[in-house]
Structure formats: structure tokens, C-alpha cells
């Protein structure tokens, strides 16, 4: 039944998931602790958010295990969803083992769909390979009893002739929901409606939108997706997220209230939610989206630093910004090598990296960038 309001109509009011405790795992320099996770998850559920997305699992020994368990303790596993990385059948099996160990019931598969991202992360741009991988991963999870959402990472830049067969294959394999990830902010609201309409036309489809906000249109694109038939919106508290951030939850919920007359949510918790999340993320009392902020082109994954064109809506230099590394404890030799390149500082990276990780853990995980890593390497030489 259509919802009547002064700004147009929606085919139905959307269901909401929140990715604050998951997308933060991808945001350079942001690391929530279990206590923050429990408070944020509790406030989200009190607000009326249906699913709290928390953590990322790629195999055994997940670094996000404590966040997942704290969220389960706070709101229950039935109100939680955890991202599972997909690379190959054996890796997926090990990741599902870890998800089961943590008591996860609802997973979200992250699968790159654009030719560029598939080649970079899966080693093959083949659409048939992509569909086979998705079918296999979904079948494995459904056989174990998981509720499965599968994603189209970089889906907004994936051509229709590539995306629609992939989504169709996923639902045929038994998936419960598909999430279109506007990983790289790319679409206008009217373009988003066209993309989503192609997906909602698939028999038995249930569609979610997850937009990034580099161009400032994440809320508009989310609402446009719902107008085209999407049933779910993924947001984050304060818009926290990598690069330009995500669809900010408060703006989304207040837009639903004002424009669409949606009174399902208890908005009284939003200010406290923002305070807790921004403080826990180390972002002070404000988060700014867009291409001119210090975090807009900051990364902590080696692939993002070495292949920035795959992740950026536009080059940092175009707006007078600069690409940078920001990391706390998620250090790897590849990140250290990038930081030390062309610095004139020469160290044994395999020995220096664990030394720096230990120092970071001892000092409480202060924020590191390229310059502070170079200075730490000089300290390591002198030690």
C-alpha cells in the first residue's frame, strides 16, 4: 500500500539496517571496542532499527569477534548481521565455520560485481565466474541454516547486463536478500531509480540499498531506491564510513518522518547515538561527508592505496585533497611498505611491523599516518 505524504509516494515504508559497527571496520583509523558496540547496538534497537550489522569475518580468528559477541549480548543474534568475505569455496567454508562459532545467524556476503573490482579482488572479471562463486557461497550458507543477504560490491558502477544475471543467480541459489552497494558514490537519484527498478523486477527479489555519501546524495539515493521498490535501507550513525561516509541515519529517519509521515521510529535516541558513535570512532563531536575532509581519501587497506582508482569517485588532487594512510592496530607489512616507499628509511619490514603493532597495543592504538610510521621506523632503527 502506498504511503501518502506531501513529497510524493512510496510503494511501502522501508525496513532499516545500520552498518555503523561494520562499515567502521573499513574506515581508516576507526576501531570500536566491545563496550561501544553494546551501547550503540542497544540504542539502535531502541530507536527501531531492525538489524545491526556488526563486524567482518574472512576466516578463523576474526579480529571483530569481540564486537560481534558484544552486540549479540546486547541485542541478540537475531537482531544482528555480520559480513562474510567471499573469495573462493574453501575460504568461504572457513569463514562460515567462524560465523557459526560466534553464533551468527544472519550473514551478508561481500562479493565484488564490477569488472574492475572483480578482477582486483577475485582475480577474474568473468561474469560466469562471478555467478558461480555467488551460487556456491549462498548454497553453502543456506545448507547451514543462515539467513543470507548477498551484496553487489561496487554494484552502482556495474552494468545492467552484468548485474541483473548475477542478482538473478543469487536468488535462484536461495538467497534471502540482495544489497546494492554504491561503494563508489556514482549515481543521481533518478539514475538510482532506474538501477533498482531492474532489480526489483526479478522474481522473488528483496532489495536493499547501501549508499556512500561522497557526492552528498546518499539519503536522496536511498529514498529513490525505495520509490523504485527497494524494501531495505542501510545507513550509519552520523554517516560514519569510509571515504565520503554513508547515508546518515538521523537525516534518513527525519526525512522519512517529515516527507513521508513515518512515525515508526523513536527519534529521541538519535542525539545520544551520534554522541556515542562519534566519540567511540575518535571523530570528536562531528562527522563531515564529502571530498574535502581529511578522511575522504584516507585508507588502511593496501589495495585501496595501490589501486585508488577502483575506490574513488574522483581523484583527491582534483579537489586539492591528498591521499593518506590512517591506521591504528590493523597494521600489515604491505601498509608499512607503502608508508616507507621513497622515504629514504630502510628497515626490515617483517621485523618492524610486529614491533610497531606491539607498540601500538601498548600505547592504546594512537592514530598513525605515513609520517608517524616513518618516524617509528627511525625509532626502530635506533632501538
N, C-alpha and C positions, 0 to 999 in steps of 0.2 A: 504494500500500500504506500502510495506516495506521501511524503511529508510536506505539508503546506507551510509556506513562510513567505516573507516579503522579498526574498532574494532568489526565487526560483524554486525548484522542487528536486527532491532526491527520491530515487526509487525505494530506498529504505535507509534508516539510520545505520551508520557503520558500527561495527564492533571494534574495540581498541586494544592494541597490544603496545607495550612500551619496551624499547630496546636500550634504555639507559645503561643497564648493567651488562649488556653485551656489546653495544657499539663502542663503549668506553674502552673495551679491550683492543680496539683498533685505533683509538685516538692517541696520538703521540703524547707520552708523558702522563697519561691519566691511568691511575690504578686504584680502584675502590677496594676497601677492606671489607671483611665479613660483617662488621657492625654497621657500616654504612649501608651495605646491601640489605640487611634485615630491616632497617628503618625505612629505606626507600621503597622496598617491596611492600611493606605494610601500609605505607601511605598511599601507594599506587592502588592497592586493592580497596582501601577505604574510599578513595576517590571514585572507584567504579571501573577501573581498568581490568579487563578480563584476563589478560595474560601478561606476565612479567618475564621478559626474555633475559636470561642471565648466562653469561659465560660462553666459552667456546671449547669444544673438545675435538682434538685431531687424532688422539691415540691415548695410550695408558699414561697415568701420572699427570693429568691435566693441571695446569697452573691455576685454573679457575675453580678447582674443586671446592675450596673453602667458600667461595661466593655462591656456588650452586647449592651447597649444603645449607648455608645460612639462609638463603632465600626459601628453600624447602621448609626449613624450620619455622620461618616467619609466616608464610602464606600457603604452604603445602605444595607438593609437586604437581597437583592437578591444575594449579594456577600459574605454573612456571613452564618455560620453554627454553631449551638450550641448543645453540648452534652446533652442528656437527659438520666438520670439513669433509669434503669428498674429493679424493684423488684417484683411488683405484679400489678394487674389490677387497683386497686383503687389508688395506688401511682402514676402509670403512668398517670391516668386521671388528677390528681392534678398537676403533672409536666407539662403536656400539657397545662393546664389552664395557668400556669405561663409563658410558652413559648409564648402562644398567647398574653398574657398581654404585653410581651416585644416586640411583633412584629416580632418574629422569623418566618421564612418561611421554613428554611431547618434545620432539626434536624438529629443528629447522635445518635442512640441508643447504649448504652454501655451494652452489655449482655455477661456475662462470659460463655465460652463454654467448657473449660477443666473441667474434672470431679472434680479436686481439687478446682478450683475457683468457680464452680457452687455450690459445697457443702458448701464452705466457705461463699459465698455471697447470695445464693438463698435458702440455707437450704436443697437442694436436688440435687444429681448428675444425676438424671434420664434424659436420652436423650428425652423421650417423654414429660416430664415436660418442658424442655428447649424449644422444638419446639412449644409447646402450648403457652408458655409465649411470645415467639417471634411473633407468628401469631397474638395473641391478641393485643400486643403493636403496631405492624405495622398496623393492621386494624384500631385501634383507631386513629392513626395519619393520615392515608390516608383519613379516613372519615372526618377529619377536614381540609384537603387540604394541609398538609405538604408534602414537598419533604423528603423522608426518606432514609437515609443511616443506615444500621444496622451493628453492629460490631460482631466480634468473639474475645472478650477479652481473652487473653491467647490462641489465635487461633493457633499459631505456635506449641504449645505443645498438641493440640487436635487431636486425631487420626482421620484418614480419615473416618472411619466407623461411627464416631460421628459427624464430622464436615460437611461432604457433605450433609447428610439428613437435618441438621439444616439450612444450607445455601439454599438448595432447598426449604424448607418450607417457609423461609423468602421471597423468590422471588414469590412463589405461593400466598403469602398473599398480594403481591402488592408492596414490597419494590423496591426502585429505584437503590440502590447500596449496595454492601457488602464490608465492610472493614475488612481485615485480620490484626489483631493486634498482632505483635510479641512482646507482652507485656514483656515477659521474653526472652531476646536475646538467641536464641537456634539453629537457622538453618544456614547452609552454603548456599552460592548462588545456588549451584546445587540442594540442598535439597529444597530450596525455589521454584525453578522452578517446581519441582515435585508437591509440595503442591498447588501452584497456578494453574497448569495445570488441576488438579482435579476440581478446582472451575470454571475455565473459560469454562470447558466442559458442565456445567449446562446450559440448555436452557434459553436464555434471561438474562444471568448474566452480571453484570457490576461490576468489582472487583477493589478494592483499596488496597494498601499495606501501612502499618504503622509500621515501624521497629524501635526498640530500639538498641542502639549502644554500649552496654556493651562489646561486642567482637570486636568492630571496623568494623563491616561489614554492617552497616545499608544502606549505599549508594549502595554497591555491591548487597545486597539482594533486594533493591528497583528496581534496574535496571534488576536483574534476574527475578523479578516478572513481569516486563513489557515484557521481552523476552518471558515469558510464557503466555502472553495475558492480564495481568492486564492493565486497562486503566487509573488508577489514582495512584499517589504517594502522601503520606502525609509526610511533612517534618517540621522542625522548624528552626527559625533563630539561627545560631550559634550552632545548635544541642541541644539547651536548652531542658531539660526534666528530668523526674525523673530517678533515678539510673544512668545508663550509658549514658543518653541523647537519642536523636532521630536522624534520618537522617538529617545531617546539610544541610540547604537549599543552601548555597553558593557552597559547594562541589558538591551537586547534580546538580545544574544548570550548573556549569562549566564543569562537567563530560559530561552532555548532549551536551554542546557546542563543547568540544574538541573531544569526542569519537564518538558522533552521529550527529555532524553537525547541532545541533538545535539552530537556531538564533531567536526563538520566544520571548525570554525574554530580558528585558533591564537590563543588569547586573551592570550598573553604580550605582544603588541604594544599592547594597549589602553591601558595607562597612559601609555606614550610617545606614542601617538597623541593622547590627550587633552591632554597637556602641550604638544605642538607646536601643535595646533589652537587651544587656548585662548590660548596666548601670541601666536600669529600673528593671532588675531582681536582682540587687545588686551583680553581679558577676564580677565587675571590667571591664577589657577590654578583658577578655579571658574566654573561657569555655573549659574544657578538658573532653573528654569522657574516658570511661574505668573503670576498677575495683579498681584503686589505688587512686582515688580522694576522697576528704573529703565528697562529696555529693553522692558518688556511693552507699552507704548503709545508707543514711540518709532518715528519713521518718517523715511525720507529720500526718499519718493516723494510728489509733490504731491497725487496723487489720494487717498492714504491720509490725508493731513492735512485735505483738504477734504471727503472722504466717509468719515469714520472708521466710521460705522455699517455699511459694507459689509465691513469687515475685523475688527471686534471682536466677540468672543464676548459681552462685556458692557462697559458704559461704564467708562472709567477712574475716574470720580467715584464709582461705586458701591462701590469698594474703597478709596477715599481716595487713589487714584493720580492722575496728571496726564498729559495728552497732551503729547509733546515732539518736537522735531526733533533728530535726531542725524545728522551727515554729516561726511565727511572731504573727498574730492575730487569727489564726484558732485553738485556744485552746479549748480543751474539757476535762471534768473530767477524761475520760479514758486515755488521754495523760498524764495528771498530775499524775494520779495513777502510770503509768508506770515509769515516771521520779523519783517519790519518793520511789519506791519499793527498799527495802534493803538499804535505806539511813540513817535510824535512825531518820528521821524527820517526825513527826506525826502532821498533820493538818486536819481540816475538809475540805475535798476536794471540797465539794459542795459550801462551803463559800469562799474558797481560789481561786477557778477557776474564778469566776466573778470579784473578786478583782484584780487578775492578768490581766485579759482581759482589765479591765478599765485602769490599769496602762500602759499596752502596747499601748492602743489607745492614752492615754495622752502623752506618750513618743515617739510616731511616729513609733511604731512597730519594736523595735530593735530585732535582731535575738536571739532566745532562744534555748539553748540545755539542756541536762539533768542537768548539773551542775548549770546553771543560774536559772533554775526552782527551784532547791533545795535551792539555796541562797535566792530566792524570798520568798520561804516558811518560811525561818527563819525570814525574814523581816516582813512577815505577822504575825508571832507569836508575834513579838515584838511590832507590831502596836497597 
